Amino acid sequence: MSSTSVEPLVKLAELPDRGRALVATRPIKPGEILLSDAPLILYPASASAAAAACSRCFRSLSSPSSAPIRCPSHCSASPAASSFCSARCLASHSPNLCLALSRLPASLASELLSPALFLLGAYDLAVASPSDFLRLLSVHGTAAADVDAPALHSLLSSVLPSPPSGFSLELTATLLAKDKANAFGLMEPFDGGDRRVRAYGIYPNASFFNHDCLPNACRFDYVDHGGERNSDIVVRAIHDIPEGREVCLSYFPVNWGYAERQRRLLEDYGFRCECDRCVVEKDWSDDDDVNDERGEEEEEGMEEDEGDEAMENMEEADDEDGKFPHAYFFVRYVCDRDNCGGTLAPLPPSPEGVLSNLMECNVCGWLKTEDNTDQDGGEGSSGLMLD
């Protein structure tokens, strides 16, 4: 897939101690769309996700109105067999990628499947669109220490029909680093329980957004909606942003506690955050941070509870001694539906520039007026499609 260009409301700049960043080119109103970006690569998060979604656009295949179209060629017996939501998506299926998928061993370890599919997509991109492959190589990368690059490279050597020019272990490791630092997750619809990632995508323009634990923008995806650009991500302003101000996203739910945020940033992105919020929270006692001693096995199932408890700590700190001056953000811009904790942003202004009083959650899709009146967010509570 090709990518859209960076929208004129943001521009790329070099900032001291921040590196490459996106900054506002003029004063931004709440809800304005700052960026709509198409992925260079999409790949499934798991074998079950691969079986349940279109292999090109990752729209769900569970619609009763139309049966999925199975790949009639080589990869039909692959552990990542390709299925499509439409003839248009099937027509984009690369023959080389199809043949490579057919050669994947049925015994492939589950933890290797997703990165292997990313690499197959990346090397297929190198042949199909060299310019887009160069864009992929231009994004920032962090060494992927938790991924077995030699094993994956050996696997690709055995399944690629014709490895592209430059194919090497070094290039494979570089690609894995790009994926680790830049992949956005397209999520399954919110159902009140733990959310699962359906697919990952590399979005070349959105990858320039830096992180802040109190972001001024958030991103939305509408993967199960109609249209040809359902796999795009849309970034909207949460509140007013002055001209020249850096526009930041949060790389994870904003209601995570300090220790968990710092650990995840260090492991996945290679840095510690020193934003205003972290400067305040680092002085809290360990008892105030709910993530300090929890093991990895407990973490997956408790993230939502941790977020709720962290928000309670913030409110108590603000009420008792004024140590948390950012509590307004959590009252105003964090969804309070059970087990959600998503970020709220206004719907886009009207063509005449009139601001919307409807806030949309980027996790559950719920719509809420400024006076906290809940409104149904639409099909599957997954939000509204933005054209």
N, C-alpha and C positions, 0 to 999 in steps of 0.2 A: 504494500500500500504506500502511496505517496503521502507526504505530510503537508499540511497547510502552512503558510508563512506566518510569522509572528504578527499579531494584530497591532495596529498603530497605537493602542492605548498603553502598551509597554514596549520598552526597548532594552536591548542588551547593553550592559555597562560593566566596567571594572571598578569594584568598590574596595577600599582599603580593608584588609583583614577579612574580606568576604569573597574575593575573587569575582568570577563572572556572576552577574545577577540581573534580574529584570526589574526595571524601575518605571514608575508612572511617567508618561510623557505629558500629562496635563492633570488637573484635579479630577479625581475619579469619584463618581457617585455610587452609593450603596446599590449593589445588584448588577452593576454594569458588567458585561461579559468582557473579560480581559484577554482571553485566549480560547480558541477552539482548535484542538490539535488532533491530527490523525496519527495512528501508530505506524512506525516503520516495520515492526514485527509484532505479531500476537501469537501466543502459544498457551496451551492449556496448563493449568496448575497441577493436574493429576489425571490419571487414566479415566477416572469416573467423570471428571469434567470434560475430557475429550469426547467421551461417548455421548454426553448429554447436550452438547452445544455444537453449533455450526463450526466447522474447522477453519473457516475464513473469518467470519465476523463475530462469532461466539454468541449469536442470538440463541436462546434456548430452542431445542428441538421438540419440546413437549407440547407444542401447540396442537390442539385437536383438529384444526382447520386444514393442516397440510402435513403429509408424511415426509420425513427426512429423505434426502436423496443420498444414497450410498455411493461412494466412489466405485466405479465399475472396473477399475484397473488394479494395479499391483498391490496397493496398500490395504485392500479389503480385509486381509487376514492379519494385519499388523496389530500390536498392542495399542497403537494409536491410530486405528483405522479412521479414515476421513469420512465424515458425513456433512451434508450441506443443507442449508435452509432454502436454497433457491438454485435455479439453473445458473443465475449470474455468479453466485459464489462458487459453484462447481467449475465454471469456465475459467476461474482464476487459479485453479489447482495446478501447481507446477508438476510436469512429468518427472523431472529429476527428483523433486522432493517426494513425490509419490513412490518412486522406486526405492529411495533411501528409507522411507518409512516401512516398506515391505520387508526390508532386510533387518529391521530391529528384532533382536531375539525376544521371544516370548518370556524368557526368564529374566529380563532386564530388571534390576533392582528398582523399586518404586522411587527411591530418592534420586535416582539418576535419570528418570524418564523426563521430568520437566526441563532440567538443564540441557538434556540431549535434544529435546524438541526445539529449545531456543537456538542451540547451535546449528541445527539443521536449517532452521529458518534464516539464521544469519548468513550461513554460507550459500544458501539459495539466493538470498538477496544480493550477495556479491556478484552472482552471475546475471541475475535478472535486472538489477539496477545498481551498477557500480557507484553512481553518484549518491544514492541513498545509503549504500554500504559505507561510503566515506563519511557521511553524516553520522552514522552509528559510531564509527571509530572516533569522531570528534568530541563526543560527550565525555564527561568526566568518568573516571573509573576508579574503583577501590578494590584492592586485591581480595579475591574470593577465597579466603583460607578454608572455608567450610565445604568447598566443592573440590572433588578429585579431578583436577584438570587432566592429568596424564591418562586416567582411565577413560574419561570422556573423549579425549583426542584419539585414543586407540579405538574406541567404539566407532567414532566417525570415520576413521581410516578404513574400517571394514564395511561400512554401509553406504558411503557416498559414491555414486556412480562415477563421477569425474571430479575429484577435488579441485577447487578453484585455484588460480594463481596465488601464491603466497601462503597456501595452506601449511600450517606448522603448529607445533605445540605452543610456541610463544603467542601466535595469533589467537589460538583457542583460549589460552589463559587471559589474554587481553579482552576478548569478547565476553568471557564470563565476568570479568571485572566491570565491564560496562553494564551488564545485566544487573549485577548485584546493587550497583549504586543508583540505577535509573529506572528500574522496572516499576510500573504502576499496576496495582491489582484491580481488575474488574471483578466486582463482587456479585455473589448470588443475592437475590432479593432478600431483604430483611424480613424475618418471620418471627421475631421476638426472641430467638435463641442465638447461639453462636453463629457469626457470619463466616462463610467460607469464600475463598478466592476461586473464581471460575477460570480466569485467565490472567496472564500478565502481558503487558505491552510496553514497548519502548517508544516514548513520545518525545521526539527530539527537541521541540521548543519548550514543552512543559518541564523538561529535565533541567532547565536553567533556573527554575524557581528554587531559591534557598529555603531552608527550614527556619521557622520560629515557633516557639511553644505557645505564643499568642498571635496566630496568623492574622493578616488583614485580608486574606482571600482564601477560598476553598474550592475544591474541584468536585464536579458532578459527572457521573456517567449514567447513560440510559441505554444499556446494551440490549435490552429486550424490546425496545420500541422499534417502530417501523422506520423505513427510510434506508438510504444507502450509507449513511454515516453514523450508524448506531454505535460503533466502537470508538468514536471520537470521545475525548474528554473535554469538558467545558469548565473554565475557571472563572468564578465571579467574585467581585469585591464584596466583603462582608460589611464594610462600613466605609465612610469617606477616607480617601487616600490622597494626600497632598501631592502636587507635582514634584517629581524628583525623588519621592520616597520609594524605598525598595518594597516590592511586592513579594510576600512570603506565604508559603503553605506550611501546614504542619504535616510531617511525614507519617504521623500516626494519630490515633484519637487524642483530642486535646485534653481529655479528662484522665489521662495516665498520670501517675505520680512521678515525682522528680527522679528517684533512683532508676525506675524502669525506663524513663525517657533517656537518661544519660547512658544507661547500659546499651540500649538498642541503637542509639546514635553512634556510639563508639564501635560496636560490633559490626553494624551494617554500613556505616558511612565514614568511620574513621576519625570522628571528632567529638569533642565535648561541647555542649551548648552553654553559652554565657549570655543568653538573652535576659531581658529585664525580669521575666518571671523566674528563671532559674537562679538569678542573683538573689531573689527574695527567698525562694524555697530551699536553697542549699543550707540555710541557717536553721531550718526546722530540725527538730530532734528526729532520730530514727523512728520513734514511735508514731510520728506524724505522717511518715511516708509508708504506705501500705505495701510497698514492693521490696523492702530492704533485704529480707532473708528468705524470700520464697524461691523454691527450686523450679527448674525448668518444667518439670512434669506438671506442677500445679498451675503454672502460669497461663497455659492455653485456655483452661476452663474458667479462670477467675478474672480475666481482664476487665469484664464489665463491672464485676463487684468492686475491683480495685478502683476503677474510675469513679464509681458512686462514692466510695469512701474517701477518695482523694478530694472530691468536690466538697464533701462535708468538712474535711480538714481546712480547706480554703475558706469556707464560710465562717468556721469557728475562729480562724486566725484573724480574719477581717473584723469580726464582731468584737473579739476580746481585746486585741491590742493593736489593730491597724497594721499588722505585718503583711497583709496581702492586699495591696492597692488595686489588684486587677480583678477582684471578685465580680465587678460589673460585667465583664466579658462572659463569665459563666452563667450569670443570670439571663443575659440578653441573647447570647449566641450559641449556647449549648442546649441541644434537645433534651427535654426532661421526660420523654417517654421511657417506659420501663425497658431496661437492657439495651438502650440505644446509645446515648452519649455522642451522637453525631453533631456536626457543626451546622448552624443555621445561617443562611444568607438570603437577602431579599430577592424576589423575582426581579428580572430586568426591568428598568424603567420603560415607560411607554415610548413610542416613536416621538412624541412631543416632549419627552424628558420628564414626565411625571413619575415620581418615585412610587414603587409598589409598597403596600403595607402588609404584603404576604411574605412570610419567611418560610423557606424550604429547607428541610433537613437533608444533608447529603448522604445520610445512611439509610433512614427509613422512608424518606420521601414525603413525610408528613408536612402539611402546610399549616401554618399558624399565623394569625393576624397579630399585629403589634400589641393588641390587648389580650393576647394569649388564648383566643378562641381557636380551637382545633378545627381543621378542615381536612377532608379526605384528600390524600395526595394522588389519587388516581389508581390506575390498574396496578394491582399487586403492591400498592403503597411504595412504589419505586420512583415516584417523582413525575414531573412533567417533562415531555420532550421539548427541548428548546431548538428552534430552527435557526 
